């Protein structure tokens, strides 16, 4: 039974003489991005970051804007030598200043900028490295080692190590404004630097690690730091520190730690600690907290209870989370708040509302929305009605005297919203233009179909030409597998539509945003029934919309690229297949990727499940390949390493299949995708090159002339 209308329902923007054009590839080099909105303590102003376009270097800067009218104003600027800009804006609790991070000179620094006037000033953050790591590791050539004179007790060689500047990874200001919490990796010691300079730099894997630790410092009345002996005060926590959250009363912190590499390879091993400010050497472990916790905590006003996201106890892929509630007074077992919820949670910090309920942003299907949740865990989450779709960053301040979020939809570019309540209508706050002009857009259509007992949803985009003729279609597969397509704005979509191509983006079984059972439905079946879901969606689109069956293509990135590899060996219905950063061979991927825990859930350890791992490797179908294949790959990809694309390239060449492999220096997994899709990237031309190769490849396959 079809769950979407059979009648043709075109959703393209009506054509008028004054309509703008669709974006081209050069336009996508000039797109800015807005992020990290923070509402002021009095609810009257908003901080946000604005990231320059790819063409302008992709640096981020901090802006401020009033919520009730007025123009946005840039607060921070970057020297030419800086490649990243300023980030992580935060308000002082009294609203008199802001804090942010930026790389200046040789170190990342935390700055304080008074809003009444004056320059931003950095804090001098230094630590004495831990004893075990601070011993001089000076490289001594063998010829000199035997003759090196011994040092006498009390000599300079045995002196206490000097304090060394750190590179903070994050910071948090206490609600009362009295304390600064900073977490940073242990700095490189002079001895270690000397060894590197001498090229005595062998790496002992998983042993020579600079731990990430938590430090505290008190603020003086003038906003400077009260640092005894020029060094920060360490907490007595074993590295690595992953998350830090202040209690509302500023008397303690919740801290999440996890040993290096455990979560990605050996499995989750997080520990949660309560750290009293007046007893930093006496942290208390909360043993009932799950090992899968990430650390985005919401606190009740009295500081006695917290809410957080962690892995569901159901058999589901890593990353399928639920919200939990814990009373800190008795440290009992956490209460599950969203068990059975048909969606995904864990986006930002949950908020304890003044009505006693919890508010959280969630994904459900192709929508992101806010829900209210009873803390007894006995009732289902209740959607908060909103006039505009949330894209990201739903947040408030401690007084809850206003709410802000980023909103967008398929035909509405990202905008900054303000409302006095979570259910209030979006009041658009003025921000700088993110594009050089207003581009033509196409509104998505939510479609659905049945396959093997499951309802599958997808987003369909039709170009204007579909009003009077059949059009080519691109089947676009999301990453993950635990990912999903959302109804949000993207110039990349309209760039493809501008070439006259329809796009279908399915959310097959294994996708997030449909609940734990749906997310787990492709366990030990990668490229199996999830591939069938995708192909059933293709058949649905062909049956109900004007699709040219002689001009079909499939593309995807990450797991979408892996699905492209499966398609290559399973069907010849496509004229072209494009694969970005794929997994091709589960055996070699498992041993070389950045972490194997995620893959292990799907099919186990490959050496224990040989047949399963090979069946779920796209390489297993290479002998049946026929379709022209394009591979795009970052050379520095640690998620799906370069060797995966190289294996497919070699296999298809030897099978006589037309195949191209394009690799991009310095690019890791996510950044290359972002650059291709038009998000700001420090690589000025990689995204442009990738887009052009995709277009050329598709036009050749479809027999079209370049536009």
HELIX and SHEET records of a PDB file:
HELIX    1   1 UNK A   27  UNK A   30  5                                   4    
HELIX    2   2 UNK A   54  UNK A   56  5                                   3    
HELIX    3   3 UNK A  131  UNK A  134  1                                   4    
HELIX    4   4 UNK A  142  UNK A  145  1                                   4    
HELIX    5   5 UNK A  156  UNK A  158  5                                   3    
HELIX    6   6 UNK A  190  UNK A  197  1                                   8    
HELIX    7   7 UNK A  228  UNK A  230  5                                   3    
HELIX    8   8 UNK A  262  UNK A  266  3                                   5    
HELIX    9   9 UNK A  464  UNK A  467  5                                   4    
HELIX   10  10 UNK A  491  UNK A  497  1                                   7    
HELIX   11  11 UNK A  516  UNK A  519  1                                   4    
HELIX   12  12 UNK A  529  UNK A  544  1                                  16    
HELIX   13  13 UNK A  559  UNK A  570  1                                  12    
HELIX   14  14 UNK A  586  UNK A  592  1                                   7    
HELIX   15  15 UNK A  597  UNK A  603  1                                   7    
HELIX   16  16 UNK A  610  UNK A  615  1                                   6    
HELIX   17  17 UNK A  618  UNK A  624  5                                   7    
HELIX   18  18 UNK A  642  UNK A  654  1                                  13    
HELIX   19  19 UNK A  669  UNK A  677  1                                   9    
HELIX   20  20 UNK A  686  UNK A  702  1                                  17    
SHEET    1   A 4 UNK A  33  UNK A  39  0                                        
SHEET    2   A 4 UNK A  45  UNK A  51 -1                                        
SHEET    3   A 4 UNK A  60  UNK A  66 -1                                        
SHEET    4   A 4 UNK A  73  UNK A  74 -1                                        
SHEET    1   B 4 UNK A  86  UNK A  91  0                                        
SHEET    2   B 4 UNK A  97  UNK A 104 -1                                        
SHEET    3   B 4 UNK A 107  UNK A 114 -1                                        
SHEET    4   B 4 UNK A 121  UNK A 122 -1                                        
SHEET    1   C 2 UNK A 126  UNK A 127  0                                        
SHEET    2   C 2 UNK A 164  UNK A 165 -1                                        
SHEET    1   D 4 UNK A 168  UNK A 173  0                                        
SHEET    2   D 4 UNK A 179  UNK A 185 -1                                        
SHEET    3   D 4 UNK A 212  UNK A 219 -1                                        
SHEET    4   D 4 UNK A 225  UNK A 226 -1                                        
SHEET    1   E 4 UNK A 168  UNK A 173  0                                        
SHEET    2   E 4 UNK A 179  UNK A 185 -1                                        
SHEET    3   E 4 UNK A 212  UNK A 219 -1                                        
SHEET    4   E 4 UNK A 233  UNK A 234 -1                                        
SHEET    1   F 4 UNK A 241  UNK A 246  0                                        
SHEET    2   F 4 UNK A 252  UNK A 257 -1                                        
SHEET    3   F 4 UNK A 271  UNK A 276 -1                                        
SHEET    4   F 4 UNK A 284  UNK A 285 -1                                        
SHEET    1   G 4 UNK A 298  UNK A 299  0                                        
SHEET    2   G 4 UNK A 305  UNK A 311 -1                                        
SHEET    3   G 4 UNK A 321  UNK A 327 -1                                        
SHEET    4   G 4 UNK A 335  UNK A 336 -1                                        
SHEET    1   H 4 UNK A 344  UNK A 352  0                                        
SHEET    2   H 4 UNK A 358  UNK A 364 -1                                        
SHEET    3   H 4 UNK A 367  UNK A 373 -1                                        
SHEET    4   H 4 UNK A 382  UNK A 383 -1                                        
SHEET    1   I 4 UNK A 390  UNK A 396  0                                        
SHEET    2   I 4 UNK A 403  UNK A 409 -1                                        
SHEET    3   I 4 UNK A 412  UNK A 419 -1                                        
SHEET    4   I 4 UNK A 427  UNK A 429 -1                                        
SHEET    1   J 8 UNK A 445  UNK A 451  0                                        
SHEET    2   J 8 UNK A 454  UNK A 461 -1                                        
SHEET    3   J 8 UNK A 502  UNK A 507 -1                                        
SHEET    4   J 8 UNK A 471  UNK A 477  1                                        
SHEET    5   J 8 UNK A 547  UNK A 557  1                                        
SHEET    6   J 8 UNK A 576  UNK A 580  1                                        
SHEET    7   J 8 UNK A 629  UNK A 634  1                                        
SHEET    8   J 8 UNK A 659  UNK A 664  1                                        
END                                                                             
